[in-house]
């Protein structure tokens, strides 16, 4: 699709300042300024640091996006911005910028849900979303199973994280294994036996996914009755930490690649098992995986195999569109415009706990 509304999207829910521009379903530019290195020394995202970084990066990122797309701000049909969920201060920076642009340019404003954006962004890569679609969203703050009849208006939450999200567990396990922040990519590299990973010998090959049998939370017995599509990774994280500590107390080396691979296998097993089950029980033939953890190589491979075995079509955006970005907000905004959704009020709030069932503020 080469025509359609020209929409600029602003994303500032966490530590990335994202500005995307989309025409219809065609991505023109996806400009991102990350502050992750500013948080690395703290071992996690510091809200105040993130907010300051957004303030400093907003105007340069907007200018770069327009320049690379060959678009003037006056050309825009609408502006979309993440209204939530996310870090309150970070959200406020993006919302203020979007409101200022909307008022100055006389353009409609769409305050949209960050999580719905992770679903909508796949249209720029694989075309229109099947309706309904089952969406598995996996990130540092969320692990959710969503039934999506219409990403602009109708999303039902089937299950969610009840403690640590998958991405959060990756960060914490990485810290236990002495790997840098953010942990997800490093655990993935360690499991594959990649070069340049602390404690990993590339010559030894990839880690053994069955080296340690770590627990699969909420997947059996009464837990499955009460939390059929919910996720829990706190116990898994603790099990990894205790296993590593026991080895260290015994004066033994910790096989980083094997532990990373075994941990990663437990996470991806739970995620894909519940996603396939949700598709079957709700009669949905299309599964979309989004969010930062969707860039994980083992999750992609396991999901592809299990979907093929179950006769389910799998959609996963390329890794660059899985992490937080402005393209996903522009994509959702463009879909809202195309479907005739009413713009948001200029007084729209930045809602740090915005429920996924509320697509637009």
C-alpha positions as CSV (number, residue, x, y, z in Angstrom):
1,X,0.0,0.0,0.0
2,X,1.6,3.2,-1.1
3,X,-1.2,5.7,-0.4
4,X,-3.1,6.4,2.8
5,X,-2.7,8.8,5.7
6,X,0.7,10.3,6.4
7,X,1.2,9.9,10.1
8,X,4.1,10.7,12.5
9,X,4.5,8.6,15.6
10,X,6.3,9.5,18.8
11,X,7.3,6.8,21.3
12,X,8.9,7.6,24.7
13,X,7.6,5.0,27.1
14,X,11.0,3.8,28.4
15,X,14.6,4.5,27.3
16,X,14.2,4.9,23.6
17,X,13.1,8.1,21.8
18,X,11.4,6.9,18.7
19,X,10.0,8.9,15.8
20,X,8.4,7.0,12.9
21,X,6.7,8.2,9.8
22,X,4.3,6.0,7.9
23,X,2.1,6.6,4.8
24,X,-0.7,4.1,4.9
25,X,1.1,0.9,5.6
26,X,4.4,1.9,4.1
27,X,7.2,2.8,6.6
28,X,9.1,5.8,5.4
29,X,11.5,6.2,8.4
30,X,12.1,4.8,11.8
31,X,14.4,7.1,13.7
32,X,15.5,6.0,17.2
33,X,17.8,7.6,19.8
34,X,18.5,5.2,22.7
35,X,19.7,6.1,26.2
36,X,20.5,2.5,27.1
37,X,24.2,3.1,27.7
38,X,23.3,5.8,30.2
39,X,21.4,3.2,32.2
40,X,23.9,0.3,31.8
41,X,26.0,1.3,34.8
42,X,22.9,1.2,37.0
43,X,21.9,-2.3,35.8
44,X,18.5,-1.1,34.8
45,X,16.5,1.9,33.5
46,X,16.5,4.9,35.8
47,X,13.2,6.9,35.1
48,X,14.7,10.3,35.7
49,X,17.7,9.6,33.4
50,X,15.3,8.4,30.7
51,X,13.1,11.5,30.9
52,X,16.1,13.8,30.6
53,X,17.4,11.8,27.7
54,X,14.0,12.1,25.9
55,X,14.1,15.9,26.4
56,X,17.5,16.1,24.8
57,X,16.8,13.8,21.9
58,X,13.3,14.8,20.9
59,X,14.0,17.7,18.6
60,X,17.1,16.2,16.9
61,X,15.2,12.9,16.3
62,X,12.2,14.6,14.9
63,X,14.4,16.6,12.5
64,X,16.3,13.5,11.4
65,X,13.1,11.6,10.8
66,X,11.6,14.3,8.6
67,X,14.9,14.8,6.7
68,X,15.4,11.1,6.0
69,X,11.7,10.6,5.0
70,X,11.7,13.7,2.8
71,X,8.6,15.0,4.6
72,X,7.7,18.4,6.0
73,X,5.7,18.6,9.2
74,X,3.0,20.5,7.2
75,X,2.6,17.4,5.0
76,X,1.4,15.3,7.9
77,X,-2.2,14.1,8.2
78,X,-2.0,13.2,11.9
79,X,0.3,12.8,14.8
80,X,0.3,9.8,17.1
81,X,2.0,9.4,20.5
82,X,2.3,6.7,23.1
83,X,-0.1,7.7,25.9
84,X,0.8,4.6,28.0
85,X,1.7,2.3,29.6
86,X,5.3,3.2,30.5
87,X,7.4,5.4,32.8
88,X,5.3,8.4,33.8
89,X,8.0,11.0,33.3
90,X,9.1,9.6,30.0
91,X,5.5,9.4,28.7
92,X,5.0,13.1,29.6
93,X,7.9,14.2,27.4
94,X,6.5,12.5,24.3
95,X,2.9,13.6,25.0
96,X,4.0,17.2,25.5
97,X,5.9,17.2,22.2
98,X,3.0,15.6,20.3
99,X,0.5,18.1,21.7
100,X,2.7,21.0,20.8
101,X,3.1,19.7,17.2
102,X,-0.7,19.1,16.9
103,X,-1.5,22.6,18.1
104,X,1.1,24.3,16.0
105,X,0.3,22.4,12.9
106,X,-3.4,22.2,13.3
107,X,-3.3,18.4,13.0
108,X,-5.4,15.7,14.8
109,X,-3.7,13.9,17.7
110,X,-4.0,10.2,18.5
111,X,-2.8,9.1,21.9
112,X,-2.5,5.4,21.6
113,X,-1.5,2.3,23.6
114,X,2.1,1.2,23.5
115,X,1.2,-2.5,23.6
116,X,-1.3,-2.2,20.8
117,X,1.5,-0.5,18.8
118,X,3.6,-3.6,19.1
119,X,0.8,-5.5,17.3
120,X,0.1,-2.8,14.7
121,X,3.7,-2.4,13.5
122,X,3.6,-5.8,11.8
123,X,1.4,-4.3,9.0
124,X,4.4,-2.5,7.6
125,X,6.2,-5.8,7.1
126,X,3.6,-8.4,6.5
127,X,0.5,-6.5,5.4
128,X,-3.0,-6.2,6.9
129,X,-3.5,-8.0,10.2
130,X,-5.9,-11.0,10.0
131,X,-9.0,-10.5,12.1
132,X,-8.8,-11.9,14.7
133,X,-5.1,-12.3,15.5
134,X,-3.7,-13.8,18.6
135,X,-0.8,-11.6,19.9
136,X,1.9,-12.7,22.2
137,X,3.7,-9.6,23.5
138,X,6.9,-10.2,25.4
139,X,9.1,-7.4,26.7
140,X,10.9,-6.1,29.8
141,X,7.7,-5.0,31.4
142,X,5.0,-7.2,29.9
143,X,4.3,-10.8,28.9
144,X,0.7,-10.8,27.5
145,X,-1.6,-13.0,25.5
146,X,-4.1,-10.9,23.6
147,X,-7.0,-11.7,21.4
148,X,-7.2,-9.0,18.7
149,X,-10.3,-8.7,16.5
150,X,-9.5,-5.1,15.7
151,X,-6.2,-3.5,16.8
152,X,-7.7,0.0,16.6
153,X,-10.7,-0.7,18.9
154,X,-11.1,-4.3,20.2
155,X,-8.4,-6.1,22.2
156,X,-9.1,-8.7,24.9
157,X,-6.5,-9.7,27.4
158,X,-6.5,-13.5,27.9
159,X,-3.5,-13.5,30.2
160,X,-0.6,-11.5,31.5
161,X,2.5,-11.4,33.8
162,X,1.7,-11.9,37.5
163,X,5.2,-11.1,38.7
164,X,8.4,-10.8,36.6
165,X,7.9,-10.3,32.9
166,X,10.1,-12.4,30.5
167,X,12.4,-9.5,29.6
168,X,12.8,-8.6,33.3
169,X,13.8,-12.2,34.0
170,X,16.4,-12.1,31.2
171,X,17.9,-8.9,32.7
172,X,18.1,-10.5,36.2
173,X,19.6,-13.8,35.0
174,X,22.1,-11.9,32.9
175,X,23.2,-10.1,36.0
176,X,23.6,-13.4,37.9
177,X,25.7,-14.7,35.0
178,X,27.9,-11.6,34.9
179,X,26.6,-10.5,31.6
180,X,26.0,-6.8,30.6
181,X,22.7,-4.9,30.6
182,X,20.3,-5.1,28.8
183,X,20.4,-8.8,29.4
184,X,18.2,-10.2,26.7
185,X,20.6,-10.0,23.8
186,X,23.5,-11.2,25.9
187,X,21.7,-14.3,27.2
188,X,20.7,-15.1,23.6
189,X,24.4,-14.7,22.5
190,X,25.7,-16.7,25.4
191,X,23.2,-19.6,24.6
192,X,24.5,-19.6,21.0
193,X,28.1,-19.7,22.2
194,X,28.8,-16.4,20.3
195,X,32.1,-14.6,20.4
196,X,32.7,-11.7,22.8
197,X,30.4,-13.0,25.6
198,X,32.0,-13.0,29.1
199,X,32.5,-16.5,30.4
200,X,31.7,-18.2,27.1
201,X,34.2,-20.1,24.9
202,X,33.0,-20.0,21.3
203,X,35.0,-23.0,20.5
204,X,32.8,-25.1,22.8
205,X,29.8,-24.5,20.6
206,X,26.3,-23.5,21.7
207,X,24.9,-24.1,25.2
208,X,23.0,-27.3,26.1
209,X,19.3,-26.5,26.4
210,X,18.8,-29.6,28.6
211,X,21.9,-29.0,30.9
212,X,19.7,-27.9,33.7
213,X,15.9,-28.5,33.9
214,X,14.6,-25.3,35.2
215,X,10.9,-24.8,36.3
216,X,8.2,-23.9,33.9
217,X,5.9,-21.7,35.9
218,X,2.0,-21.9,35.7
219,X,2.0,-24.8,33.3
220,X,0.6,-27.7,35.3
221,X,-2.1,-28.8,37.7
222,X,-4.1,-26.3,39.6
223,X,-1.9,-23.4,38.3
224,X,-3.1,-24.1,34.8
225,X,-6.7,-24.1,36.0
226,X,-6.3,-20.7,37.7
227,X,-3.8,-19.1,35.4
228,X,-4.3,-20.8,32.1
229,X,-2.9,-18.0,30.0
230,X,-0.9,-16.1,32.6
231,X,2.8,-16.0,33.0
232,X,5.2,-16.1,36.0
233,X,9.0,-16.0,35.6
234,X,9.9,-15.0,39.2
235,X,10.4,-18.6,40.3
236,X,12.5,-19.4,37.2
237,X,14.7,-16.4,37.9
238,X,15.2,-17.5,41.5
239,X,15.9,-21.1,40.5
240,X,18.7,-19.9,38.1
241,X,20.2,-17.7,40.8
242,X,20.2,-20.5,43.4
243,X,21.8,-23.0,41.0
244,X,24.5,-20.5,40.1
245,X,25.1,-19.7,43.8
246,X,25.4,-23.4,44.7
247,X,28.1,-23.9,42.0
248,X,30.0,-20.9,43.2
249,X,29.9,-22.0,46.9
250,X,31.2,-25.3,45.8
251,X,34.1,-23.6,44.1
252,X,33.0,-24.8,40.7
253,X,33.0,-22.8,37.4
254,X,29.6,-21.7,36.1
255,X,29.0,-22.9,32.6
256,X,27.5,-19.7,31.3
257,X,26.5,-20.9,27.9
258,X,24.7,-24.0,29.3
259,X,22.9,-22.0,32.0
260,X,21.8,-19.3,29.5
261,X,20.6,-21.9,27.1
262,X,18.7,-23.9,29.7
263,X,17.1,-20.7,31.1
264,X,16.2,-19.4,27.7
265,X,14.6,-22.8,26.8
266,X,12.4,-22.7,29.9
267,X,11.1,-19.2,29.0
268,X,10.4,-19.9,25.3
269,X,8.8,-23.2,26.1
270,X,6.3,-21.6,28.4
271,X,5.6,-18.6,26.1
272,X,5.0,-20.7,22.9
273,X,3.1,-23.5,24.7
274,X,0.6,-21.1,26.1
275,X,0.3,-19.1,22.9
276,X,-0.4,-22.2,20.8
277,X,-3.0,-23.3,23.4
278,X,-4.7,-19.9,23.3
279,X,-4.9,-20.1,19.5
280,X,-6.4,-23.6,19.6
281,X,-9.0,-22.8,22.3
282,X,-10.1,-19.6,20.6
283,X,-10.1,-20.9,17.0
284,X,-7.5,-18.4,15.9
285,X,-5.2,-19.4,13.0
286,X,-2.7,-16.5,13.1
287,X,-0.2,-15.8,15.9
288,X,1.8,-12.6,16.1
289,X,4.7,-12.2,18.4
290,X,5.9,-8.7,19.3
291,X,7.9,-6.8,22.0
292,X,11.6,-6.7,22.6
293,X,11.9,-10.4,23.6
294,X,10.5,-11.3,20.2
295,X,13.9,-10.6,18.8
296,X,15.2,-13.6,20.7
297,X,16.5,-16.2,18.2
298,X,15.3,-19.3,20.2
299,X,11.8,-17.9,20.7
300,X,11.5,-17.3,17.0
301,X,12.8,-20.8,16.1
302,X,10.6,-22.6,18.7
303,X,7.5,-20.5,17.7
304,X,8.0,-21.3,14.0
305,X,8.3,-25.0,14.7
306,X,5.4,-25.3,17.0
307,X,3.1,-23.1,14.8
308,X,4.0,-25.3,11.8
309,X,3.1,-28.4,13.8
310,X,-0.2,-26.9,14.9
311,X,-1.1,-25.5,11.5
312,X,-1.0,-21.9,12.8
313,X,0.4,-19.0,10.7
314,X,3.2,-17.1,12.5
315,X,3.9,-13.4,12.1
316,X,7.0,-11.8,13.7
317,X,8.3,-8.4,12.8
318,X,12.0,-8.1,12.1
319,X,14.1,-7.5,15.2
320,X,14.4,-3.8,14.7
321,X,10.6,-3.4,14.8
322,X,10.2,-5.6,17.9
323,X,12.0,-3.2,20.3
324,X,10.3,0.1,21.2
325,X,10.2,2.4,18.2
326,X,8.2,5.3,16.7
327,X,7.2,3.2,13.7
328,X,4.8,1.1,15.8
329,X,3.0,4.2,17.1
330,X,2.8,5.7,13.6
331,X,1.4,2.4,12.3
332,X,-1.3,2.3,14.9
333,X,-2.1,6.0,14.3
334,X,-2.4,5.4,10.6
335,X,-4.7,2.5,11.1
336,X,-6.9,4.6,13.4
337,X,-7.1,7.4,10.8
338,X,-7.8,5.0,8.0
339,X,-10.7,3.4,10.0
340,X,-12.2,6.7,10.9
341,X,-11.5,6.6,14.6
342,X,-12.0,10.0,16.3
343,X,-8.9,11.9,17.4
344,X,-7.9,12.1,21.1
345,X,-8.6,15.2,23.1
346,X,-5.6,17.6,23.5
347,X,-6.0,17.1,27.3
348,X,-5.2,13.4,27.0
349,X,-3.2,12.2,30.0
350,X,0.0,10.2,30.1
351,X,-1.2,7.0,31.8
352,X,1.6,4.9,33.1
353,X,-0.7,2.0,33.8
354,X,-2.9,2.2,30.7
355,X,-4.7,-1.1,30.2
356,X,-4.1,-2.8,26.9
357,X,-7.9,-3.1,26.4
358,X,-7.9,0.8,26.0
359,X,-6.4,1.2,22.6
360,X,-6.7,5.0,22.4
361,X,-6.8,7.6,25.2
